[in-house]
Amino acid sequence: MPKSGKDSRWYGFHDLRREFATVNAASMYLFELQALMHHQALEKT
């Protein structure tokens, strides 16, 4: 992944997943987000 941001750190797969969840948390039902992220337990989402 390309470097980005002020500290020029490398962004990985889990950083992208976390960003996806953060961006979509306010506009989706929690159970939809859970299914899209393939989390088995709601606590993980």
VENKAKA-V171607 format. One record per residue. SS is DSSP state (A for helix, B for strand, O for the rest). Layout:
ss = (SS | SS)
This chain:
ss = (O | O | B | B | O | O | O | O | B | B | O | O | A | A | A | A | A | A | A | A | A | A | A | A | O | O | O | O | O | A | A | A | A | A | A | A | A | O | O | O | O | A | A | A | O)
